[in-house]
Amino acid sequence: MMTHAIHTLDLHFQGETETIATYLVQGTEGWVLVETGPGSTLLTLQAQLRQHGVQPADVQHVIVTHIHFDHAGAAGWWAQNGATIYVHYFGAAHLINPEKLIASATRIYGDQMERLWGQLLPAPAEKVVSLHDGDVIAVAGLTFTAVETPGHARHHHVIKLGNVAFTGDVAGMKLGSRPLLDIPAPPPEFDLEAWQASLDKLLGMGLERIYPTHFGAVENVSEHLQAVKMLVYESAHFVQQKMAEGVARDDLIAQYTVWNHGRAQAAGLSAESIRKYEIANPLYMSVDGMMRYWRKRNSEQ
Ligand SMILES: [Zn+2]
C-alpha cells in the first residue's frame, strides 16, 4: 500500500533548472518538506508548493539533511513561520544563532552573499529539534529515520522513509537524467574515509530509490552509490597526487577542471549542462576542501 507521495520541487537556483531540489512529501495526515533550499529561492519554493495545493502555513514539519545554505538556508524562515525544523544535533545551534555561518560564508562569498543565498534568518530555539543517529520522526502519518552519514560534512544525515531515502549530498550529485556524477567536497569537513564508510552504510540499507538534493530521484541505487564511492576516491587522490607533485592551488583548480570537463564531455554533456553542474557545485570549492583534508592528514602523520 502506498502511504506517501514524494514531489520533487525545482528551486530554479540562479535561474537554472535542476540544480537544487526540495522534496515535498505527502503523508496520510499532512505534508513534510525535506530540505528548504536557500533564502534566495524561498518565493520559488512557495510558488511550487502552491502548485501542489500547499500553502506555507500547511508546512508544519521541515527536515534538513545538513545546514549548508543550499539545503537549509531558508530553515529559519520556516521556523519563524511556525514549522518545526528537524536537524542534525551538530547543526541545531547554528540554525538558532546563524551569525557564525553568515560570517564564514561572507568570507567566501563577499558581496555575492545576498544574491546567491538570500537571507539566513535565526530559527526560534523552541522550533528546532536536534536529531541523533537512528532518531525517528513520526509526523504527518509518516515515519522518517535519521541516519548518521558524515564525509561531505561532519553534520550530515540521510533521511530514510520506508525503502527510499533523501541523501542530501552524501550520495553525490547527478542533475536530472544527465549521465554524470559529481561530488561536492567543500571545506572544512570533507573526509574521505568517513564518506566511504557512509556510502557503505547506504549500500547496506537495500534502498529502492534515493533522492539526492542535486537533483532528483535515482533508481539504480547500488550502481549509483558504487560509482559515487569510486569518484570520491578518484577525486581525492587526483588532488593528493597533484599536491605531491607540488602543484599550487590555482593550477590544481585548473587541472581539476580540465579533468572534470573531460569526464563530462566523455559522458556526452553539453556546455550548458556542464555549466549547470558548476552552478550547483563550483569545482574550486571541492579542490579547496580536498586540499584542506590532505594538509590536515599530512600534518597528523
Ligand atoms: Zn552540503
py3Dmol code that shows the C-alpha trace and the ligand (Angstrom):
import py3Dmol

protein = """\
ATOM      1  CA  MET A   1       0.000   0.000   0.000  1.00  0.00           C
ATOM      2  CA  MET A   2       1.311   3.400  -0.997  1.00  0.00           C
ATOM      3  CA  THR A   3       1.187   5.634   2.052  1.00  0.00           C
ATOM      4  CA  HIS A   4       3.116   8.569   0.757  1.00  0.00           C
ATOM      5  CA  ALA A   5       3.857  10.568  -2.373  1.00  0.00           C
ATOM      6  CA  ILE A   6       7.118  12.419  -2.985  1.00  0.00           C
ATOM      7  CA  HIS A   7       7.161  15.535  -5.176  1.00  0.00           C
ATOM      8  CA  THR A   8      10.425  16.992  -6.476  1.00  0.00           C
ATOM      9  CA  LEU A   9      10.288  20.798  -6.351  1.00  0.00           C
ATOM     10  CA  ASP A  10      12.735  22.700  -8.560  1.00  0.00           C
ATOM     11  CA  LEU A  11      14.022  25.878  -6.893  1.00  0.00           C
ATOM     12  CA  HIS A  12      15.483  27.364 -10.114  1.00  0.00           C
ATOM     13  CA  PHE A  13      18.607  28.391  -8.233  1.00  0.00           C
ATOM     14  CA  GLN A  14      20.204  31.333 -10.070  1.00  0.00           C
ATOM     15  CA  GLY A  15      17.603  30.866 -12.771  1.00  0.00           C
ATOM     16  CA  GLU A  16      18.813  27.341 -13.600  1.00  0.00           C
ATOM     17  CA  THR A  17      16.546  24.315 -13.650  1.00  0.00           C
ATOM     18  CA  GLU A  18      17.564  21.018 -11.990  1.00  0.00           C
ATOM     19  CA  THR A  19      20.301  22.338  -9.704  1.00  0.00           C
ATOM     20  CA  ILE A  20      18.738  22.433  -6.213  1.00  0.00           C
ATOM     21  CA  ALA A  21      15.660  20.441  -5.168  1.00  0.00           C
ATOM     22  CA  THR A  22      13.483  20.323  -2.143  1.00  0.00           C
ATOM     23  CA  TYR A  23      11.187  17.363  -1.627  1.00  0.00           C
ATOM     24  CA  LEU A  24       7.559  17.672  -0.651  1.00  0.00           C
ATOM     25  CA  VAL A  25       6.310  14.503   0.999  1.00  0.00           C
ATOM     26  CA  GLN A  26       2.610  13.930   1.288  1.00  0.00           C
ATOM     27  CA  GLY A  27       1.572  11.662   4.135  1.00  0.00           C
ATOM     28  CA  THR A  28      -1.848  10.468   5.224  1.00  0.00           C
ATOM     29  CA  GLU A  29      -2.019  13.288   7.784  1.00  0.00           C
ATOM     30  CA  GLY A  30      -0.232  16.217   6.177  1.00  0.00           C
ATOM     31  CA  TRP A  31       2.885  17.438   4.466  1.00  0.00           C
ATOM     32  CA  VAL A  32       6.594  17.325   5.230  1.00  0.00           C
ATOM     33  CA  LEU A  33       9.303  19.307   3.489  1.00  0.00           C
ATOM     34  CA  VAL A  34      12.737  17.706   3.166  1.00  0.00           C
ATOM     35  CA  GLU A  35      15.364  20.435   2.589  1.00  0.00           C
ATOM     36  CA  THR A  36      14.412  24.104   2.282  1.00  0.00           C
ATOM     37  CA  GLY A  37      16.889  25.407  -0.261  1.00  0.00           C
ATOM     38  CA  PRO A  38      18.448  28.831   0.328  1.00  0.00           C
ATOM     39  CA  GLY A  39      16.640  32.014   1.331  1.00  0.00           C
ATOM     40  CA  SER A  40      17.137  33.349  -2.191  1.00  0.00           C
ATOM     41  CA  THR A  41      14.724  30.760  -3.639  1.00  0.00           C
ATOM     42  CA  LEU A  42      12.023  30.997  -0.981  1.00  0.00           C
ATOM     43  CA  LEU A  43       9.479  32.663  -3.281  1.00  0.00           C
ATOM     44  CA  THR A  44      10.044  29.999  -5.929  1.00  0.00           C
ATOM     45  CA  LEU A  45       9.590  27.284  -3.315  1.00  0.00           C
ATOM     46  CA  GLN A  46       6.324  28.829  -2.132  1.00  0.00           C
ATOM     47  CA  ALA A  47       5.059  29.075  -5.708  1.00  0.00           C
ATOM     48  CA  GLN A  48       5.953  25.419  -6.278  1.00  0.00           C
ATOM     49  CA  LEU A  49       4.148  24.402  -3.096  1.00  0.00           C
ATOM     50  CA  ARG A  50       1.015  26.253  -4.216  1.00  0.00           C
ATOM     51  CA  GLN A  51       1.078  24.315  -7.482  1.00  0.00           C
ATOM     52  CA  HIS A  52       0.589  21.231  -5.291  1.00  0.00           C
ATOM     53  CA  GLY A  53      -2.214  22.938  -3.365  1.00  0.00           C
ATOM     54  CA  VAL A  54       0.021  23.516  -0.338  1.00  0.00           C
ATOM     55  CA  GLN A  55       0.076  26.878   1.443  1.00  0.00           C
ATOM     56  CA  PRO A  56       3.151  27.809   3.519  1.00  0.00           C
ATOM     57  CA  ALA A  57       1.043  27.511   6.699  1.00  0.00           C
ATOM     58  CA  ASP A  58       0.325  23.869   5.783  1.00  0.00           C
ATOM     59  CA  VAL A  59       4.028  23.047   6.177  1.00  0.00           C
ATOM     60  CA  GLN A  60       4.417  22.203   9.859  1.00  0.00           C
ATOM     61  CA  HIS A  61       7.423  19.879   9.615  1.00  0.00           C
ATOM     62  CA  VAL A  62      10.712  20.534   7.833  1.00  0.00           C
ATOM     63  CA  ILE A  63      13.616  18.077   7.859  1.00  0.00           C
ATOM     64  CA  VAL A  64      17.087  19.055   6.612  1.00  0.00           C
ATOM     65  CA  THR A  65      19.990  16.718   5.850  1.00  0.00           C
ATOM     66  CA  HIS A  66      22.613  19.288   6.894  1.00  0.00           C
ATOM     67  CA  ILE A  67      22.958  23.019   7.375  1.00  0.00           C
ATOM     68  CA  HIS A  68      24.732  24.092   4.187  1.00  0.00           C
ATOM     69  CA  PHE A  69      22.846  27.050   2.691  1.00  0.00           C
ATOM     70  CA  ASP A  70      21.643  25.200  -0.400  1.00  0.00           C
ATOM     71  CA  HIS A  71      19.933  22.677   1.888  1.00  0.00           C
ATOM     72  CA  ALA A  72      18.814  24.621   4.957  1.00  0.00           C
ATOM     73  CA  GLY A  73      19.325  28.323   4.231  1.00  0.00           C
ATOM     74  CA  ALA A  74      15.589  29.054   4.445  1.00  0.00           C
ATOM     75  CA  ALA A  75      15.017  26.879   7.558  1.00  0.00           C
ATOM     76  CA  GLY A  76      14.909  29.942   9.837  1.00  0.00           C
ATOM     77  CA  TRP A  77      12.122  31.462   7.770  1.00  0.00           C
ATOM     78  CA  TRP A  78      10.041  28.288   8.054  1.00  0.00           C
ATOM     79  CA  ALA A  79      10.682  28.115  11.805  1.00  0.00           C
ATOM     80  CA  GLN A  80       9.691  31.772  12.228  1.00  0.00           C
ATOM     81  CA  ASN A  81       6.501  30.947  10.359  1.00  0.00           C
ATOM     82  CA  GLY A  82       5.500  28.085  12.618  1.00  0.00           C
ATOM     83  CA  ALA A  83       7.203  24.961  11.239  1.00  0.00           C
ATOM     84  CA  THR A  84       9.291  22.614  13.388  1.00  0.00           C
ATOM     85  CA  ILE A  85      12.782  22.059  11.966  1.00  0.00           C
ATOM     86  CA  TYR A  86      14.491  18.685  12.403  1.00  0.00           C
ATOM     87  CA  VAL A  87      18.249  18.923  12.032  1.00  0.00           C
ATOM     88  CA  HIS A  88      21.483  17.133  12.974  1.00  0.00           C
ATOM     89  CA  TYR A  89      22.345  17.998  16.598  1.00  0.00           C
ATOM     90  CA  PHE A  90      25.657  19.471  15.470  1.00  0.00           C
ATOM     91  CA  GLY A  91      23.841  21.966  13.215  1.00  0.00           C
ATOM     92  CA  ALA A  92      20.940  22.906  15.503  1.00  0.00           C
ATOM     93  CA  ALA A  93      22.783  25.696  17.357  1.00  0.00           C
ATOM     94  CA  HIS A  94      23.831  27.249  14.021  1.00  0.00           C
ATOM     95  CA  LEU A  95      20.232  27.486  12.829  1.00  0.00           C
ATOM     96  CA  ILE A  96      19.242  29.153  16.103  1.00  0.00           C
ATOM     97  CA  ASN A  97      22.237  31.534  16.044  1.00  0.00           C
ATOM     98  CA  PRO A  98      23.342  31.826  12.412  1.00  0.00           C
ATOM     99  CA  GLU A  99      25.894  34.629  12.977  1.00  0.00           C
ATOM    100  CA  LYS A 100      28.886  32.282  12.663  1.00  0.00           C
ATOM    101  CA  LEU A 101      27.542  30.701   9.470  1.00  0.00           C
ATOM    102  CA  ILE A 102      26.892  34.121   7.981  1.00  0.00           C
ATOM    103  CA  ALA A 103      30.354  35.381   8.945  1.00  0.00           C
ATOM    104  CA  SER A 104      32.189  32.390   7.468  1.00  0.00           C
ATOM    105  CA  ALA A 105      30.105  32.402   4.293  1.00  0.00           C
ATOM    106  CA  THR A 106      30.632  36.140   3.889  1.00  0.00           C
ATOM    107  CA  ARG A 107      34.383  35.494   3.927  1.00  0.00           C
ATOM    108  CA  ILE A 108      33.914  33.118   0.995  1.00  0.00           C
ATOM    109  CA  TYR A 109      31.174  34.897  -0.996  1.00  0.00           C
ATOM    110  CA  GLY A 110      31.679  38.564  -0.081  1.00  0.00           C
ATOM    111  CA  ASP A 111      29.200  40.867  -1.792  1.00  0.00           C
ATOM    112  CA  GLN A 112      27.666  37.890  -3.633  1.00  0.00           C
ATOM    113  CA  MET A 113      26.140  36.542  -0.391  1.00  0.00           C
ATOM    114  CA  GLU A 114      22.726  38.148  -0.764  1.00  0.00           C
ATOM    115  CA  ARG A 115      22.374  37.356  -4.465  1.00  0.00           C
ATOM    116  CA  LEU A 116      23.349  33.698  -4.028  1.00  0.00           C
ATOM    117  CA  TRP A 117      21.839  32.769  -0.712  1.00  0.00           C
ATOM    118  CA  GLY A 118      19.386  35.492   0.333  1.00  0.00           C
ATOM    119  CA  GLN A 119      18.603  35.934   3.997  1.00  0.00           C
ATOM    120  CA  LEU A 120      19.555  33.456   6.693  1.00  0.00           C
ATOM    121  CA  LEU A 121      17.049  34.105   9.474  1.00  0.00           C
ATOM    122  CA  PRO A 122      17.512  32.748  13.009  1.00  0.00           C
ATOM    123  CA  ALA A 123      15.186  29.889  13.972  1.00  0.00           C
ATOM    124  CA  PRO A 124      13.421  30.207  17.337  1.00  0.00           C
ATOM    125  CA  ALA A 125      15.037  27.593  19.622  1.00  0.00           C
ATOM    126  CA  GLU A 126      11.698  26.024  20.569  1.00  0.00           C
ATOM    127  CA  LYS A 127      11.101  25.263  16.887  1.00  0.00           C
ATOM    128  CA  VAL A 128      14.324  23.264  16.420  1.00  0.00           C
ATOM    129  CA  VAL A 129      14.539  19.533  17.148  1.00  0.00           C
ATOM    130  CA  SER A 130      18.053  18.006  17.315  1.00  0.00           C
ATOM    131  CA  LEU A 131      18.453  14.653  15.602  1.00  0.00           C
ATOM    132  CA  HIS A 132      20.886  11.897  16.528  1.00  0.00           C
ATOM    133  CA  ASP A 133      21.701   8.733  14.581  1.00  0.00           C
ATOM    134  CA  GLY A 134      18.652   6.461  14.475  1.00  0.00           C
ATOM    135  CA  ASP A 135      16.187   9.059  15.728  1.00  0.00           C
ATOM    136  CA  VAL A 136      12.688   8.618  14.369  1.00  0.00           C
ATOM    137  CA  ILE A 137      10.487  11.493  13.193  1.00  0.00           C
ATOM    138  CA  ALA A 138       6.867  10.347  13.175  1.00  0.00           C
ATOM    139  CA  VAL A 139       4.783  13.154  11.659  1.00  0.00           C
ATOM    140  CA  ALA A 140       2.030  13.579   9.057  1.00  0.00           C
ATOM    141  CA  GLY A 141       1.368   9.848   9.149  1.00  0.00           C
ATOM    142  CA  LEU A 142       4.957   9.212   8.013  1.00  0.00           C
ATOM    143  CA  THR A 143       7.954   7.685   9.766  1.00  0.00           C
ATOM    144  CA  PHE A 144      11.379   9.096   8.896  1.00  0.00           C
ATOM    145  CA  THR A 145      14.666   7.899  10.381  1.00  0.00           C
ATOM    146  CA  ALA A 146      17.871   9.929  10.632  1.00  0.00           C
ATOM    147  CA  VAL A 147      20.998   8.040   9.545  1.00  0.00           C
ATOM    148  CA  GLU A 148      24.386   9.490  10.510  1.00  0.00           C
ATOM    149  CA  THR A 149      26.342   9.881   7.257  1.00  0.00           C
ATOM    150  CA  PRO A 150      29.433  12.126   7.582  1.00  0.00           C
ATOM    151  CA  GLY A 151      32.040  12.689   4.879  1.00  0.00           C
ATOM    152  CA  HIS A 152      30.663  15.571   2.816  1.00  0.00           C
ATOM    153  CA  ALA A 153      30.059  17.342   6.116  1.00  0.00           C
ATOM    154  CA  ARG A 154      30.534  16.167   9.683  1.00  0.00           C
ATOM    155  CA  HIS A 155      26.930  17.127  10.476  1.00  0.00           C
ATOM    156  CA  HIS A 156      25.035  15.148   7.837  1.00  0.00           C
ATOM    157  CA  HIS A 157      22.050  12.818   7.985  1.00  0.00           C
ATOM    158  CA  VAL A 158      20.447  10.722   5.315  1.00  0.00           C
ATOM    159  CA  ILE A 159      16.692  10.747   5.967  1.00  0.00           C
ATOM    160  CA  LYS A 160      15.165   7.323   5.418  1.00  0.00           C
ATOM    161  CA  LEU A 161      11.472   6.846   4.642  1.00  0.00           C
ATOM    162  CA  GLY A 162      10.459   3.212   4.188  1.00  0.00           C
ATOM    163  CA  ASN A 163      12.705   1.810   1.464  1.00  0.00           C
ATOM    164  CA  VAL A 164      13.677   5.182  -0.008  1.00  0.00           C
ATOM    165  CA  ALA A 165      15.958   7.901   1.375  1.00  0.00           C
ATOM    166  CA  PHE A 166      16.765  11.568   0.974  1.00  0.00           C
ATOM    167  CA  THR A 167      20.523  11.605   0.652  1.00  0.00           C
ATOM    168  CA  GLY A 168      21.470  15.291   0.851  1.00  0.00           C
ATOM    169  CA  ASP A 169      24.984  15.444  -0.600  1.00  0.00           C
ATOM    170  CA  VAL A 170      26.490  12.154   0.589  1.00  0.00           C
ATOM    171  CA  ALA A 171      25.282  10.194  -2.468  1.00  0.00           C
ATOM    172  CA  GLY A 172      26.878  12.816  -4.717  1.00  0.00           C
ATOM    173  CA  MET A 173      25.189  14.854  -7.427  1.00  0.00           C
ATOM    174  CA  LYS A 174      23.501  13.792 -10.649  1.00  0.00           C
ATOM    175  CA  LEU A 175      21.440  16.507 -12.246  1.00  0.00           C
ATOM    176  CA  GLY A 176      18.202  15.065 -13.577  1.00  0.00           C
ATOM    177  CA  SER A 177      18.666  12.491 -16.322  1.00  0.00           C
ATOM    178  CA  ARG A 178      22.201  13.653 -17.197  1.00  0.00           C
ATOM    179  CA  PRO A 179      24.653  10.728 -17.144  1.00  0.00           C
ATOM    180  CA  LEU A 180      27.290  12.427 -14.986  1.00  0.00           C
ATOM    181  CA  LEU A 181      28.169  12.175 -11.325  1.00  0.00           C
ATOM    182  CA  ASP A 182      29.870  14.908  -9.383  1.00  0.00           C
ATOM    183  CA  ILE A 183      30.884  15.135  -5.760  1.00  0.00           C
ATOM    184  CA  PRO A 184      30.674  18.305  -3.699  1.00  0.00           C
ATOM    185  CA  ALA A 185      33.670  18.288  -1.337  1.00  0.00           C
ATOM    186  CA  PRO A 186      33.709  21.762   0.226  1.00  0.00           C
ATOM    187  CA  PRO A 187      35.919  22.810   3.122  1.00  0.00           C
ATOM    188  CA  PRO A 188      36.217  22.414   6.004  1.00  0.00           C
ATOM    189  CA  GLU A 189      34.796  18.960   6.695  1.00  0.00           C
ATOM    190  CA  PHE A 190      35.392  16.781   3.613  1.00  0.00           C
ATOM    191  CA  ASP A 191      36.626  13.436   4.950  1.00  0.00           C
ATOM    192  CA  LEU A 192      37.448  10.638   2.503  1.00  0.00           C
ATOM    193  CA  GLU A 193      37.292   7.714   4.963  1.00  0.00           C
ATOM    194  CA  ALA A 194      34.103   8.932   6.631  1.00  0.00           C
ATOM    195  CA  TRP A 195      32.449   9.455   3.238  1.00  0.00           C
ATOM    196  CA  GLN A 196      33.395   5.948   2.032  1.00  0.00           C
ATOM    197  CA  ALA A 197      32.053   4.445   5.272  1.00  0.00           C
ATOM    198  CA  SER A 198      28.784   6.380   4.875  1.00  0.00           C
ATOM    199  CA  LEU A 199      28.401   5.058   1.314  1.00  0.00           C
ATOM    200  CA  ASP A 200      28.986   1.506   2.554  1.00  0.00           C
ATOM    201  CA  LYS A 201      26.311   2.105   5.170  1.00  0.00           C
ATOM    202  CA  LEU A 202      23.862   3.255   2.468  1.00  0.00           C
ATOM    203  CA  LEU A 203      24.766   0.295   0.269  1.00  0.00           C
ATOM    204  CA  GLY A 204      23.828  -1.981   3.163  1.00  0.00           C
ATOM    205  CA  MET A 205      20.382  -0.426   3.567  1.00  0.00           C
ATOM    206  CA  GLY A 206      18.840  -2.051   0.485  1.00  0.00           C
ATOM    207  CA  LEU A 207      17.211   1.186  -0.674  1.00  0.00           C
ATOM    208  CA  GLU A 208      14.924   1.089  -3.723  1.00  0.00           C
ATOM    209  CA  ARG A 209      15.307   4.728  -4.636  1.00  0.00           C
ATOM    210  CA  ILE A 210      17.273   7.714  -3.395  1.00  0.00           C
ATOM    211  CA  TYR A 211      16.686  11.442  -3.663  1.00  0.00           C
ATOM    212  CA  PRO A 212      19.904  13.490  -3.852  1.00  0.00           C
ATOM    213  CA  THR A 213      19.262  17.214  -3.341  1.00  0.00           C
ATOM    214  CA  HIS A 214      21.155  17.889  -6.598  1.00  0.00           C
ATOM    215  CA  PHE A 215      18.915  16.754  -8.355  1.00  0.00           C
ATOM    216  CA  GLY A 216      16.003  14.340  -8.462  1.00  0.00           C
ATOM    217  CA  ALA A 217      15.309  10.644  -7.888  1.00  0.00           C
ATOM    218  CA  VAL A 218      17.863   7.917  -8.682  1.00  0.00           C
ATOM    219  CA  GLU A 219      16.569   4.377  -9.246  1.00  0.00           C
ATOM    220  CA  ASN A 220      19.648   2.216  -9.789  1.00  0.00           C
ATOM    221  CA  VAL A 221      20.758   2.775  -6.218  1.00  0.00           C
ATOM    222  CA  SER A 222      23.606   0.365  -5.655  1.00  0.00           C
ATOM    223  CA  GLU A 223      25.223   1.026  -9.041  1.00  0.00           C
ATOM    224  CA  HIS A 224      24.956   4.772  -8.335  1.00  0.00           C
ATOM    225  CA  LEU A 225      26.410   4.502  -4.832  1.00  0.00           C
ATOM    226  CA  GLN A 226      29.293   2.305  -6.032  1.00  0.00           C
ATOM    227  CA  ALA A 227      30.078   4.881  -8.725  1.00  0.00           C
ATOM    228  CA  VAL A 228      29.979   7.738  -6.193  1.00  0.00           C
ATOM    229  CA  LYS A 229      32.300   5.768  -3.932  1.00  0.00           C
ATOM    230  CA  MET A 230      34.757   5.342  -6.781  1.00  0.00           C
ATOM    231  CA  LEU A 231      34.539   9.014  -7.771  1.00  0.00           C
ATOM    232  CA  VAL A 232      35.089  10.298  -4.218  1.00  0.00           C
ATOM    233  CA  TYR A 233      38.197   8.127  -4.086  1.00  0.00           C
ATOM    234  CA  GLU A 234      39.479   9.146  -7.530  1.00  0.00           C
ATOM    235  CA  SER A 235      38.836  12.847  -6.937  1.00  0.00           C
ATOM    236  CA  ALA A 236      40.583  12.902  -3.582  1.00  0.00           C
ATOM    237  CA  HIS A 237      43.558  11.003  -4.996  1.00  0.00           C
ATOM    238  CA  PHE A 238      43.740  13.262  -8.039  1.00  0.00           C
ATOM    239  CA  VAL A 239      44.194  16.200  -5.650  1.00  0.00           C
ATOM    240  CA  GLN A 240      46.588  14.284  -3.416  1.00  0.00           C
ATOM    241  CA  GLN A 241      48.770  13.343  -6.391  1.00  0.00           C
ATOM    242  CA  LYS A 242      48.910  16.919  -7.707  1.00  0.00           C
ATOM    243  CA  MET A 243      49.786  18.239  -4.262  1.00  0.00           C
ATOM    244  CA  ALA A 244      52.601  15.688  -4.029  1.00  0.00           C
ATOM    245  CA  GLU A 245      53.876  16.995  -7.390  1.00  0.00           C
ATOM    246  CA  GLY A 246      53.959  20.490  -5.879  1.00  0.00           C
ATOM    247  CA  VAL A 247      51.108  21.903  -7.984  1.00  0.00           C
ATOM    248  CA  ALA A 248      49.825  25.110  -6.359  1.00  0.00           C
ATOM    249  CA  ARG A 249      46.143  25.796  -5.651  1.00  0.00           C
ATOM    250  CA  ASP A 250      45.197  27.831  -8.732  1.00  0.00           C
ATOM    251  CA  ASP A 251      46.928  25.428 -11.106  1.00  0.00           C
ATOM    252  CA  LEU A 252      45.406  22.494  -9.288  1.00  0.00           C
ATOM    253  CA  ILE A 253      41.925  24.004  -9.735  1.00  0.00           C
ATOM    254  CA  ALA A 254      42.650  24.451 -13.455  1.00  0.00           C
ATOM    255  CA  GLN A 255      43.820  20.830 -13.783  1.00  0.00           C
ATOM    256  CA  TYR A 256      40.901  19.504 -11.734  1.00  0.00           C
ATOM    257  CA  THR A 257      38.559  21.471 -14.017  1.00  0.00           C
ATOM    258  CA  VAL A 258      40.161  20.020 -17.162  1.00  0.00           C
ATOM    259  CA  TRP A 259      39.831  16.518 -15.704  1.00  0.00           C
ATOM    260  CA  ASN A 260      36.179  17.061 -14.797  1.00  0.00           C
ATOM    261  CA  HIS A 261      35.283  18.654 -18.126  1.00  0.00           C
ATOM    262  CA  GLY A 262      36.878  15.661 -19.806  1.00  0.00           C
ATOM    263  CA  ARG A 263      34.664  13.332 -17.776  1.00  0.00           C
ATOM    264  CA  ALA A 264      31.616  15.445 -18.651  1.00  0.00           C
ATOM    265  CA  GLN A 265      32.405  15.508 -22.366  1.00  0.00           C
ATOM    266  CA  ALA A 266      33.076  11.772 -22.389  1.00  0.00           C
ATOM    267  CA  ALA A 267      29.619  11.323 -20.857  1.00  0.00           C
ATOM    268  CA  GLY A 268      28.180  13.394 -23.707  1.00  0.00           C
ATOM    269  CA  LEU A 269      27.241  16.503 -21.715  1.00  0.00           C
ATOM    270  CA  SER A 270      26.601  19.820 -23.447  1.00  0.00           C
ATOM    271  CA  ALA A 271      28.376  23.021 -22.399  1.00  0.00           C
ATOM    272  CA  GLU A 272      25.047  24.160 -20.949  1.00  0.00           C
ATOM    273  CA  SER A 273      24.822  21.071 -18.745  1.00  0.00           C
ATOM    274  CA  ILE A 274      28.444  21.432 -17.632  1.00  0.00           C
ATOM    275  CA  ARG A 275      27.619  24.988 -16.558  1.00  0.00           C
ATOM    276  CA  LYS A 276      24.651  23.688 -14.529  1.00  0.00           C
ATOM    277  CA  TYR A 277      26.917  21.316 -12.615  1.00  0.00           C
ATOM    278  CA  GLU A 278      29.260  24.163 -11.773  1.00  0.00           C
ATOM    279  CA  ILE A 279      26.411  26.347 -10.529  1.00  0.00           C
ATOM    280  CA  ALA A 280      25.308  23.515  -8.242  1.00  0.00           C
ATOM    281  CA  ASN A 281      28.893  22.709  -7.216  1.00  0.00           C
ATOM    282  CA  PRO A 282      31.771  25.085  -8.069  1.00  0.00           C
ATOM    283  CA  LEU A 283      34.831  22.926  -8.749  1.00  0.00           C
ATOM    284  CA  TYR A 284      37.273  25.234  -6.917  1.00  0.00           C
ATOM    285  CA  MET A 285      35.365  24.566  -3.721  1.00  0.00           C
ATOM    286  CA  SER A 286      35.940  20.820  -3.914  1.00  0.00           C
ATOM    287  CA  VAL A 287      39.635  21.393  -4.604  1.00  0.00           C
ATOM    288  CA  ASP A 288      39.850  23.632  -1.529  1.00  0.00           C
ATOM    289  CA  GLY A 289      38.014  21.035   0.551  1.00  0.00           C
ATOM    290  CA  MET A 290      40.223  18.169  -0.534  1.00  0.00           C
ATOM    291  CA  MET A 291      43.466  20.173  -0.232  1.00  0.00           C
ATOM    292  CA  ARG A 292      42.497  21.081   3.326  1.00  0.00           C
ATOM    293  CA  TYR A 293      41.786  17.419   4.081  1.00  0.00           C
ATOM    294  CA  TRP A 294      45.151  16.212   2.781  1.00  0.00           C
ATOM    295  CA  ARG A 295      47.095  19.010   4.545  1.00  0.00           C
ATOM    296  CA  LYS A 296      45.429  18.048   7.802  1.00  0.00           C
ATOM    297  CA  ARG A 297      46.133  14.357   7.176  1.00  0.00           C
ATOM    298  CA  ASN A 298      49.786  15.056   6.338  1.00  0.00           C
ATOM    299  CA  SER A 299      50.276  17.207   9.422  1.00  0.00           C
ATOM    300  CA  GLU A 300      48.900  14.392  11.601  1.00  0.00           C
ATOM    301  CA  GLN A 301      51.479  11.890  10.366  1.00  0.00           C
TER     302      GLN A 301
END
"""
ligand_1 = """\
1
ZN
Zn 26.383 20.363 1.503
"""
view = py3Dmol.view(width=600, height=400)
view.addModel(protein, "pdb")
view.setStyle({"model": 0}, {"cartoon": {"style": "trace"}})
view.addModel(ligand_1, "xyz")
view.setStyle({"model": 1}, {"stick": {}})
view.zoomTo()
view.show()
